Amino acid sequence: MKDTKKLNGKDLINVGVFTAIYFVIIMALAMLGFIPIFMPTYSVLMPLCGGIVFMLFLTKVNKFGMILIMSILLGILMWLTGMSYYALVLGTLAGLVAEFVYKSGDYRSAKKAVIAHGFFSLWVWSNYIPLFFFADKYWSTRQNFGQEYIEALTKLMPVWMCPVHFVLCFLSGVLGGLLGLKILKKHFKKAGIA
């Protein structure tokens, strides 16, 4: 008898395809960061826009590990594209929590899917950690942005905003999940998710 609880090739292909689509959307939004005022909006824009892709991905998830693998891959991609390893660390933890949340609904609960996306979205906040806590080191490797850009962004990202962005990532993740759920209602019905 075939073990249907283990990940198979089709599951891994789904993880790869949806991770790639999600990453392309995130990188397109990241380009807005070249204008300092947009950098603080990442904690809202990325979870909102990513919610549609993530919720479509969840219609394919019915085994433990798929969300976790996606979060690890995103963390690695962020690290390889010049962000710190914090996205890998926090992304893995957030992905694991999201995995357990979605599993607790037996991969069939739309409500749990939305909450899972809230937790999954916390990886976005990890990209702010160097700005909040290691700004001198962070900016020493990015002098090509120019002093005007550095000063403008430093004013927009005071340390006290750190917990605010954490909460914004989660709440925007929930909203992004709801948006994705609304847009993809037909797909969720087909997948048997209520």
C-alpha positions in Angstrom: 0.0 0.0 0.0 1.3 3.4 -0.9 2.1 5.8 1.9 0.1 9.0 1.2 1.6 10.9 4.1 5.0 11.1 2.6 6.0 13.9 0.2 6.3 12.8 -3.4 7.7 14.4 -6.5 4.4 16.1 -7.4 4.4 17.8 -3.9 8.0 19.0 -4.3 7.2 20.3 -7.8 4.3 22.3 -6.3 6.5 23.7 -3.6 9.1 24.7 -6.2 6.6 26.3 -8.6 4.7 28.3 -5.9 8.0 29.3 -4.2 9.3 30.7 -7.5 6.0 32.6 -8.2 5.9 34.0 -4.6 9.6 35.0 -4.8 9.1 36.8 -8.2 6.3 38.8 -6.7 8.3 39.6 -3.6 11.3 40.7 -5.6 9.1 42.9 -7.8 7.8 44.6 -4.7 11.3 44.9 -3.3 12.3 47.1 -6.2 10.1 49.8 -4.6 12.6 49.9 -1.8 14.9 52.0 -4.0 12.6 54.9 -2.9 13.1 55.1 0.9 9.4 55.8 1.7 8.4 52.4 0.3 10.8 50.3 2.4 8.6 50.5 5.5 5.6 49.4 3.5 7.1 45.9 2.9 5.5 44.6 6.1 2.1 45.4 4.5 2.5 45.0 0.8 4.4 41.7 0.7 2.0 39.8 2.9 -1.0 41.3 1.1 0.2 40.5 -2.4 1.9 37.2 -1.4 -1.4 36.0 0.2 -3.0 35.3 -3.1 -0.2 33.0 -4.2 0.2 31.4 -0.8 -3.5 30.6 -0.5 -3.5 29.0 -4.0 -0.5 27.0 -2.8 -2.5 25.8 0.2 -5.1 24.2 -2.1 -2.2 21.8 -3.1 -1.0 21.2 0.5 -2.3 18.1 2.2 0.9 16.7 3.8 3.2 17.9 6.5 6.4 19.6 5.3 5.3 21.5 2.2 4.9 24.9 3.9 8.1 24.4 5.9 10.1 23.6 2.7 8.7 26.7 1.0 9.7 28.9 4.0 13.2 27.4 4.0 13.6 28.0 0.3 12.4 31.6 0.6 14.9 32.1 3.4 17.7 30.7 1.3 16.7 32.8 -1.7 16.6 36.0 0.4 20.0 35.2 1.8 21.4 34.6 -1.7 20.0 37.9 -2.9 21.8 39.9 -0.3 19.6 40.0 2.7 20.8 38.5 5.9 20.4 34.9 7.1 17.6 36.1 9.5 15.1 35.4 6.8 16.2 31.8 6.8 16.1 31.4 10.6 12.9 33.3 11.3 11.3 32.0 8.0 11.9 28.4 9.1 10.4 29.1 12.5 7.4 31.0 11.1 7.0 28.3 8.4 7.0 25.6 11.1 4.3 27.4 13.1 2.2 27.9 9.9 2.6 24.2 9.1 1.3 23.2 12.5 -1.6 25.7 12.3 -2.7 24.5 8.9 -2.3 20.8 9.9 -4.4 21.5 13.0 -7.3 22.1 10.6 -6.5 18.8 8.8 -5.5 20.8 5.7 -9.2 21.5 5.1 -9.9 24.6 7.2 -10.0 28.0 5.4 -9.8 29.8 8.7 -6.6 27.9 9.7 -5.3 28.6 6.2 -5.7 32.4 6.7 -4.1 32.2 10.2 -1.3 30.1 8.8 -0.5 32.8 6.2 -0.4 35.3 9.0 2.4 33.3 10.7 4.1 32.5 7.4 4.3 36.2 6.6 6.5 36.9 9.6 9.5 36.0 7.5 9.2 39.5 5.9 9.9 41.2 9.2 13.3 39.3 9.5 14.6 41.5 6.6 14.3 44.5 8.9 16.4 43.1 11.7 19.7 44.4 10.4 18.2 47.9 9.9 16.9 48.0 13.5 19.7 46.4 15.4 22.8 46.4 13.2 22.4 49.5 11.1 26.1 50.6 11.1 27.2 47.1 9.8 24.2 47.0 7.4 24.9 50.4 5.8 28.7 49.8 5.7 28.0 47.2 3.0 25.6 49.4 1.1 27.4 52.7 0.7 26.5 52.7 -3.0 23.0 53.7 -2.0 24.3 57.1 -1.1 24.2 59.1 2.2 20.9 60.8 1.4 19.1 57.5 1.0 20.7 56.1 4.1 19.7 59.1 6.2 16.2 59.1 4.8 15.6 55.4 5.5 17.2 55.6 9.0 14.7 58.4 9.9 11.8 56.2 8.6 12.9 53.1 10.5 13.6 54.0 14.2 14.1 51.1 16.5 10.8 51.5 18.2 9.1 50.6 14.9 10.5 47.0 15.2 7.6 45.5 17.1 5.1 47.6 15.0 6.4 46.0 11.8 6.3 42.5 13.4 2.6 43.0 14.2 1.9 44.5 10.8 3.5 41.5 9.1 1.1 39.1 10.9 -2.0 41.3 10.5 -1.3 42.0 6.8 -0.6 38.2 6.4 -4.1 37.5 7.8 -5.6 40.2 5.5 -3.6 38.8 2.6 -4.9 35.3 3.4 -8.5 36.6 3.4 -7.9 38.4 0.1 -6.5 35.3 -1.4 -9.4 33.2 0.0 -11.9 35.6 -1.5 -10.2 35.7 -4.9 -9.6 31.9 -5.0 -12.9 30.8 -3.6 -13.6 28.5 -6.5 -10.2 26.8 -6.1 -10.8 26.2 -2.4 -14.2 24.7 -3.1 -12.7 22.3 -5.7 -9.9 21.3 -3.2 -12.6 20.6 -0.6 -11.4 23.4 1.8 -14.3 25.0 3.8 
